Amino acid sequence: MAQRIEEGGLIVSCNFCGTDWDGQFPAIEGHRGSIICLECVKIAIDHQTLGSEIYTCPLCLRDKIPSTVSRWTHANHPEAYACHNCIEQAADTFTKDPDIPWKREGGASATPQGRYDKK
């Protein structure tokens, strides 16, 4: 979780790049206060990779996600992985929001591969 108390106030930061959220830039909240900012989503769309171990996504709280499901991490917080599903959902949400001046190339759900449905 990327939250801390500073000078009597709660500071929420992007779990991936670490940028403090000031309410002025687009971000999506996951579970338990985790967030991913639009800038990270833009990067994550094209830079997902496969890993060698199972992982947990702080946005959806799924754990034991197979290594065959693509993920993305930012160099600022390499221990935090966003799963493919959360990246796709965030990109779709930003694309559909008329107040966000960014639209995903190809529209919503342009890259459906690697989807993970926990059973």
Buried (B, 14 or more C-beta within 10 A) or exposed (E): BBBEEEEEEEEBBBBBBBBEBEEEEBBBEBEEBBBBBBBBBBBBBEEBEEBEEEBEBBBBEBEEBEEEBBBBBBEBBEEBBBBBBBBBBBBBBBBEBEEEEBEBEEEBEEBEEBEBEEE
